[in-house]
Amino acid sequence: SSVGAAQLLLQHGARPFITEMGSSRALEPWQEQCEQLNIPVETGGHSDNAFQRADLLILSPGVPLAAPLVTQAQEAGVPVLGELELAWRFCKSKAVAVTGTNGKTTVTTLLHDMIAACGHSVALAGNNDTPLSLVVLKEPQPEWVVLEVSSYQLETVDRFHPVIACVLNVTPDHLSRHGTLEHYALIKGRIFAQQRTGDADIRNADDPLVASLPTSDGARHFFFSLEKQGKNTFSADEANIYLGNDIVASCKDNPLPGKHNLANVLASLAVMHAGGFDWQRTLKGLRKFKGVEHRMEYVTCLDGVDYYNASKSTNLDSLRVALESFTRPIVLLAGGRGKGSDYAPLCPLVRERVKHLVVFGEDAPLIMAAYGAAVPTEHADSMMDAVKRARCAATAGDVVLLSPACASFDMYDNFEARGRDYKDCLCRLADKKETGQ
């Protein structure tokens, strides 16, 4: 986001300077990019002279407003904006913005694909790999931009005005920065703050904190719910998806497994309805959606066994959601660098859903101790070893699921690398099967 903001500022005649606290080798590609773009930078700490003549301070999302250098700048009268707010002031596209503790990436990616399926130019940006600054540098800008927005970004918005805004859920997260769950929810609610008459706000009717967030006068209100039907509410039963009491889609149109993904789909359909998009093209885009990489991603089928990649599952709650997504027997691959959690509370669910467990990584002994008495368990020395053991344990109709419930840093640089290794192992096994090796 720092490079995107700097490029935008350069285009408008400003003189950006980037100051970065870190100094690891992982920054080298970023530093090379800055050098190629002639953007001056400093690393290894924030020097005083970086702020003494500043006319504007742009924060990357990870920098809290309470940081001493930020408060000093504000006390000196220097305006402080986030990258999202800066870019918004140059944005000509109509914006759909989505926030929430969980599900943002899936919903925004699905919305991007459905809007494109409706024949509109659209970009995906925000709290992902593409900062909004890079989108607004394009000429022409797209008709629509779909924004994944974090609570960190919402702390620094002022004029930010999405014509459709959605809050998916609020669960405890980032409380070391936001203090209380209630304050965290109010930060999420800032996504609605600048909405006007005719705009649409969409929220989760099953989440009391989200349902009670302040609204803007004149905005149209829509809801989604896994628990009940209601006016202006998208809901579902085992067969159909409803708006109010009217059937608007079949559950067969939804390609994603799990109740959590059904909620994501209902939220996305509410956005598309609020935006007046072509409904048949919307459903066509939904049916073609393959999911987001590393988030309950379908990988392949080998010998009648479906393989899924949920490498993004880095905690116990995400493991719970993953296990609840399937009614078929599961061969589970779990492990990595733990976060100090007690694995025992999930033991009843593991006993119910998992037929075989393969553990790996630093927390393998702890996971084996928690679940080894409930299900047959094996220890693997590598991802390939884990995949081979899972394949031997699975029979036609089963699911093999990588849902580690742990961070990846004992074996990989990030969860993406872990998921790619899992898929690469499956690809190599499939190639050997096809060649008869």
C-alpha positions in Angstrom: 0.0 0.0 0.0 2.9 2.4 0.6 4.2 2.0 -3.0 0.6 2.5 -4.3 0.1 5.6 -2.3 3.5 7.0 -3.3 2.8 6.4 -7.0 -0.6 8.2 -6.7 1.0 11.1 -4.9 3.8 11.4 -7.6 1.1 11.5 -10.3 -0.4 14.5 -8.6 2.8 16.4 -8.1 3.7 15.6 -4.5 7.0 14.4 -3.2 6.5 11.1 -1.3 8.9 9.7 1.2 8.4 6.2 2.8 9.7 5.4 6.2 9.6 1.7 7.3 10.3 0.3 10.7 11.4 -3.1 9.5 14.8 -4.0 8.0 14.6 -7.7 7.1 15.7 -9.3 3.8 12.0 -9.9 3.0 11.8 -6.1 2.3 14.4 -6.3 -0.5 11.9 -6.8 -3.4 9.9 -3.8 -2.0 13.0 -1.7 -1.8 14.0 -2.6 -5.4 10.5 -1.6 -6.5 10.8 1.8 -4.8 14.2 2.3 -6.4 12.8 1.6 -9.9 10.0 4.1 -9.3 12.4 6.7 -7.8 10.6 6.8 -4.5 13.0 7.6 -1.6 12.7 5.3 1.4 14.3 4.6 4.8 14.2 1.3 6.7 15.1 0.1 10.2 13.2 2.9 12.0 11.5 6.2 11.6 13.9 9.2 11.7 12.8 12.5 13.1 13.6 14.4 9.8 11.1 12.2 8.0 8.3 14.0 9.7 9.7 17.5 10.3 8.7 19.0 6.9 5.7 16.7 6.1 2.5 18.3 4.8 0.6 15.0 4.9 1.0 11.7 6.7 -0.3 8.5 5.0 -0.5 5.4 7.2 -0.2 1.8 6.1 -3.0 -0.2 7.8 -0.7 -1.9 10.2 0.3 1.4 11.8 -2.0 2.3 14.7 -3.4 5.8 15.2 -2.0 5.7 18.8 1.6 5.4 17.6 3.7 8.2 19.1 4.9 9.6 15.8 1.3 9.7 14.5 0.0 11.6 17.5 3.0 14.0 17.3 2.1 14.7 13.7 -1.5 15.4 14.6 -0.5 17.7 17.4 1.6 19.6 14.9 -1.4 20.0 12.6 -0.3 17.5 10.0 -3.3 15.8 8.4 -3.2 12.0 8.8 -5.0 9.7 6.3 -5.0 6.0 5.6 -4.0 4.8 2.1 -7.7 3.8 1.4 -8.9 7.3 2.3 -6.2 8.9 0.2 -7.1 6.8 -2.8 -10.8 7.3 -2.4 -10.4 11.1 -3.0 -9.3 10.2 -6.6 -11.8 7.3 -7.1 -14.3 7.7 -9.9 -15.7 4.1 -9.7 -18.9 3.1 -7.8 -17.7 1.2 -4.8 -19.0 -1.9 -3.1 -17.3 -2.3 0.3 -17.3 -5.4 2.5 -15.9 -5.8 6.0 -16.2 -8.3 8.8 -14.0 -10.5 10.9 -14.4 -13.5 8.6 -15.3 -14.1 5.0 -14.2 -10.8 3.5 -11.9 -12.3 0.9 -14.4 -15.0 -0.3 -17.3 -12.5 -0.5 -15.3 -9.8 -2.3 -13.8 -12.2 -4.8 -17.2 -13.7 -5.5 -18.7 -10.2 -6.0 -16.0 -9.3 -8.4 -16.7 -12.4 -10.5 -20.5 -11.9 -10.4 -20.3 -8.3 -11.4 -17.9 -9.2 -14.3 -20.4 -11.9 -15.3 -23.0 -9.2 -15.6 -20.9 -7.4 -18.2 -19.5 -4.6 -16.1 -15.9 -3.5 -15.8 -14.8 -4.1 -12.2 -11.6 -4.2 -10.1 -10.9 -5.9 -6.8 -8.9 -3.9 -4.3 -8.4 -3.0 -0.6 -7.2 -5.3 2.1 -5.7 -7.8 -0.4 -2.9 -7.7 -2.9 -4.1 -4.6 -4.7 -4.3 -1.2 -2.9 -7.0 1.1 -4.1 -4.3 3.6 -5.1 -3.2 1.4 -8.0 -6.8 1.1 -9.2 -7.4 4.8 -9.4 -4.1 5.3 -11.3 -5.7 3.4 -14.2 -7.3 5.2 -17.1 -10.1 4.8 -17.5 -11.1 3.6 -14.1 -13.5 0.7 -13.9 -17.2 1.2 -13.6 -17.2 -0.7 -10.2 -14.6 -1.4 -7.6 -15.1 -4.1 -5.0 -13.2 -3.3 -1.8 -12.2 -5.7 1.0 -11.9 -3.3 4.0 -10.3 -4.1 7.4 -11.0 -2.4 10.7 -7.5 -0.9 10.5 -8.4 0.8 7.3 -11.7 2.0 8.7 -10.0 3.7 11.6 -8.7 6.4 9.1 -11.7 6.9 6.7 -13.4 10.3 6.5 -15.0 10.9 3.1 -15.1 7.2 2.1 -18.5 6.5 0.6 -19.4 3.1 -0.8 -22.8 3.1 -2.5 -23.2 -0.5 -1.2 -21.6 -1.5 2.1 -21.8 -4.8 3.9 -20.7 -6.0 7.4 -20.5 -9.8 7.5 -19.9 -10.5 11.2 -17.9 -9.4 14.2 -16.1 -11.9 16.5 -13.2 -11.2 18.9 -10.1 -10.2 16.9 -7.6 -7.3 17.0 -8.7 -6.5 20.5 -5.2 -5.5 21.5 -5.6 -2.6 19.1 -9.4 -1.9 19.4 -9.9 -2.5 23.1 -13.3 -4.1 23.4 -15.5 -6.1 21.1 -18.1 -3.3 21.1 -15.6 -0.7 20.0 -14.3 -3.1 17.4 -17.8 -3.4 16.0 -18.3 0.3 15.9 -15.1 0.6 13.9 -16.5 -1.9 11.4 -19.7 0.2 11.4 -17.8 3.2 10.0 -18.2 1.6 6.6 -21.8 3.0 6.7 -21.0 6.5 7.9 -21.0 8.4 4.7 -23.9 6.6 3.0 -26.7 8.7 1.5 -30.3 8.4 0.4 -30.5 5.6 -2.1 -27.3 3.8 -1.0 -27.6 0.2 0.4 -26.4 -1.2 3.7 -26.3 -4.9 4.1 -25.7 -6.7 7.4 -25.9 -10.1 9.2 -29.2 -10.4 10.9 -27.9 -13.3 13.0 -25.1 -11.2 14.6 -26.6 -8.8 17.3 -23.6 -6.5 17.2 -23.8 -6.1 13.4 -27.6 -5.8 13.3 -27.5 -3.0 15.8 -24.8 -0.8 14.2 -25.8 2.8 13.5 -27.4 3.4 10.1 -27.4 6.4 7.7 -30.6 8.3 7.0 -32.2 7.3 3.7 -30.1 4.2 3.0 -31.9 1.1 1.9 -31.4 -1.8 4.4 -31.0 -5.5 3.5 -30.1 -8.5 5.6 -28.9 -12.0 5.3 -29.6 -14.8 7.8 -29.0 -18.6 8.3 -31.7 -18.7 11.0 -34.8 -17.0 9.8 -36.7 -15.5 6.9 -37.7 -11.8 6.9 -38.5 -8.7 5.0 -35.5 -7.6 2.8 -33.6 -10.7 4.1 -31.8 -13.3 2.1 -32.1 -16.7 3.7 -32.0 -20.4 2.7 -33.4 -23.8 3.6 -32.1 -27.2 2.3 -33.4 -26.6 -1.2 -33.8 -22.9 -2.0 -32.5 -19.4 -1.4 -35.1 -16.8 -0.5 -35.6 -13.0 -0.5 -38.3 -12.6 2.0 -40.8 -15.4 1.2 -39.9 -15.5 -2.5 -37.6 -18.1 -4.0 -34.8 -16.4 -5.9 -32.3 -19.2 -6.4 -31.7 -22.9 -5.8 -29.1 -24.1 -3.2 -27.7 -26.1 -6.1 -26.5 -22.7 -7.5 -24.1 -22.5 -4.6 -20.8 -24.3 -5.3 -19.2 -23.7 -1.9 -19.3 -26.2 1.0 -20.2 -25.3 4.6 -22.7 -23.1 6.4 -20.2 -20.3 6.7 -19.9 -20.2 2.9 -23.7 -20.3 2.6 -23.7 -17.1 4.7 -21.1 -15.6 2.4 -23.2 -16.4 -0.6 -26.3 -14.9 0.9 -24.5 -11.7 1.7 -23.1 -11.6 -1.9 -26.6 -12.1 -3.4 -27.9 -9.3 -1.2 -25.2 -7.0 -2.6 -26.1 -8.0 -6.1 -29.8 -7.5 -5.6 -29.2 -4.1 -3.9 -27.1 -3.0 -6.9 -29.8 -4.0 -9.4 -27.5 -6.4 -11.3 -28.9 -8.8 -13.9 -30.1 -11.7 -11.8 -29.6 -14.6 -14.2 -26.1 -13.5 -15.0 -25.5 -13.1 -11.3 -26.5 -16.7 -10.7 -24.4 -17.8 -13.7 -21.4 -16.1 -12.1 -22.1 -17.8 -8.8 -22.3 -21.3 -10.3 -18.9 -20.8 -12.0 -17.2 -19.6 -8.8 -14.4 -21.9 -7.7 -13.7 -20.4 -4.3 -10.6 -18.5 -3.0 -7.2 -20.2 -2.9 -6.4 -21.8 0.5 -9.9 -21.2 1.8 -11.9 -24.4 1.5 -10.5 -24.6 -2.0 -11.4 -27.7 -4.0 -8.2 -29.1 -5.5 -8.9 -32.5 -7.2 -10.5 -35.9 -7.1 -8.3 -39.0 -6.9 -9.9 -42.5 -6.8 -13.2 -41.1 -5.8 -11.8 -39.0 -3.0 -12.2 -35.2 -3.0 -9.2 -33.1 -1.8 -9.6 -29.7 -0.2 -7.1 -27.0 0.7 -7.9 -24.9 3.7 -4.3 -23.8 4.5 -5.7 -20.4 5.7 -7.1 -22.4 8.7 -4.6 -21.2 11.3 -6.6 -21.5 14.5 -9.1 -23.7 16.2 -12.2 -21.8 15.2 -11.3 -22.1 11.5 -10.7 -25.8 12.0 -14.2 -26.1 13.5 -15.8 -24.3 10.6 -13.9 -26.5 8.1 -14.9 -29.8 9.8 -18.6 -28.6 10.0 -18.5 -28.0 6.2 -18.7 -31.7 5.4 -21.1 -34.6 6.2 -18.8 -37.2 4.5 -16.0 -38.9 6.4 -12.9 -36.7 6.6 -9.2 -37.6 6.6 -7.7 -34.5 8.3 -4.2 -33.1 7.8 -3.4 -30.8 10.7 -0.3 -29.3 12.4 2.3 -26.5 12.3 3.3 -23.9 14.7 0.6 -23.6 17.4 -0.8 -20.5 19.0 -1.0 -21.8 22.5 -4.6 -23.0 22.1 -6.1 -25.9 24.0 -7.1 -28.5 21.3 -9.2 -30.5 23.6 -12.5 -28.6 23.2 -12.8 -29.7 19.6 -12.4 -33.4 20.5 -16.1 -34.3 20.2 -16.3 -32.7 16.7 -13.1 -34.5 15.6 -14.5 -37.8 16.9 -17.8 -37.2 15.0 -16.4 -36.0 11.6 -12.8 -37.3 11.2 -12.1 -40.9 10.3 -8.3 -40.6 10.2 -5.9 -37.9 11.3 -2.4 -37.1 10.0 -0.4 -34.6 12.0 2.8 -32.7 11.2 4.9 -29.8 12.3 5.8 -28.4 15.7 2.4 -29.0 17.4 2.0 -32.5 16.1 2.6 -34.1 19.5 0.0 -31.8 21.1 -2.6 -32.5 18.5 -1.9 -36.2 18.7 -2.3 -36.1 22.5 -5.6 -34.3 22.2 -7.2 -36.4 19.5 -5.2 -39.6 19.3 -7.6 -41.5 21.6 -10.6 -40.4 19.5 -9.5 -41.2 16.0 -6.7 -43.3 14.3 -3.7 -40.9 14.1 -0.4 -40.9 12.3 2.6 -38.6 12.3 4.1 -37.3 9.0 7.6 -35.9 8.5 6.7 -33.7 5.5 3.8 -32.6 3.4 4.3 -35.3 0.8 4.5 -37.9 3.6 1.2 -36.5 5.0 -0.5 -36.5 1.7 0.6 -40.1 1.0 -0.6 -41.3 4.4 -4.0 -39.5 3.9 -4.4 -41.1 0.5 -3.8 -44.6 1.9 -6.4 -43.9 4.7 -9.1 -42.5 2.4 -11.7 -44.5 0.4 -14.0 -43.4 -2.4 -16.6 -40.9 -1.1 -14.3 -39.5 1.6 -12.8 -36.0 1.9 -9.1 -35.3 2.5 -8.9 -31.9 4.1 -5.8 -29.8 4.9 -7.0 -27.6 7.8 -3.9 -27.2 9.9 -5.4 -25.1 12.9 -1.8 -23.7 13.2 0.4 -21.1 11.7 2.8 -22.2 9.0 6.1 -20.6 10.1 7.7 -23.8 11.4 7.9 -25.2 7.8 6.9 -22.4 5.4 7.1 -18.6 4.9 3.3 -18.3 5.0 0.1 -20.3 4.7 0.0 -19.6 1.0 3.3 -21.5 0.5 1.9 -24.4 2.7 -1.2 -24.6 0.5 0.8 -24.5 -2.7 3.0 -27.3 -1.4 -0.1 -29.4 -0.6 -1.5 -28.9 -4.1 1.9 -29.6 -5.7 2.1 -32.9 -3.8 -1.3 -33.9 -5.0 -0.4 -32.9 -8.6 2.7 -35.1 -8.4 0.7 -38.1 -7.0 -1.9 -37.6 -9.8 0.9 -37.5 -12.4 2.3 -40.8 -11.1 -1.1 -42.4 -11.1 -1.7 -41.4 -14.7 1.7 -42.7 -15.8 1.3 -45.9 -13.8 4.3 -45.2 -11.6 
